[in-house]
Amino acid sequence: MNWLERLLAVDGTLVYAGVTLMVFAEDALFVGFVVPGETAAILGGVAASADRVSLPGIMALVVAAAILGDSASYAIGYWLPP
């Protein structure tokens, strides 16, 4: 079993949570080199194409996580002293 088949075998709730957390972490926690948020979003789309998760659901979570992550990153930068 290759890694993509193992990924598609994961429960849908874990896919939603993992994709959301990875996109948020990339934007908010300055770990874009370590946590590939775009790759997670694409893999969420692959899971949706295999009917493991809902496409509108994963799209909404990715957009919300990116917006919240950017907002959190801005807030961190605003409140930290230079």
Backbone hydrogen bonds, N-H to C=O, Kabsch-Sander energy under -0.5 kcal/mol:
donor,donor_aa,acceptor,acceptor_aa,energy
6,R,2,N,-1.9
7,L,3,W,-2.3
8,L,4,L,-2.4
9,A,5,E,-0.8
10,V,7,L,-1.3
15,V,11,D,-1.6
16,Y,12,G,-2.5
17,A,13,T,-2.4
18,G,14,L,-2.9
19,V,15,V,-2.5
20,T,16,Y,-2.3
21,L,17,A,-2.7
22,M,18,G,-2.4
23,V,19,V,-2.3
24,F,20,T,-2.4
25,A,21,L,-2.8
26,E,22,M,-2.0
27,D,23,V,-1.7
28,A,24,F,-3.0
29,L,25,A,-1.7
31,V,25,A,-0.9
34,V,31,V,-0.8
35,V,31,V,-3.4
37,G,35,V,-1.4
40,A,36,P,-2.0
41,A,37,G,-2.3
42,I,38,E,-2.3
43,L,39,T,-2.6
44,G,40,A,-2.1
45,G,41,A,-1.7
46,V,42,I,-2.0
47,A,43,L,-2.4
48,A,44,G,-1.9
49,S,45,G,-2.2
50,A,46,V,-1.2
51,D,48,A,-1.6
52,R,47,A,-2.8
53,V,47,A,-0.8
58,I,54,S,-2.7
59,M,55,L,-2.4
60,A,56,P,-2.3
61,L,57,G,-2.2
62,V,58,I,-2.3
63,V,59,M,-2.4
64,A,60,A,-2.5
65,A,61,L,-2.7
66,A,62,V,-2.2
67,I,63,V,-2.4
68,L,64,A,-2.8
69,G,65,A,-2.4
70,D,66,A,-2.4
71,S,67,I,-2.4
72,A,68,L,-2.5
73,S,69,G,-2.4
74,Y,70,D,-2.4
75,A,71,S,-2.4
76,I,72,A,-2.4
77,G,73,S,-2.3
78,Y,74,Y,-2.4
79,W,75,A,-2.3
80,L,76,I,-1.8
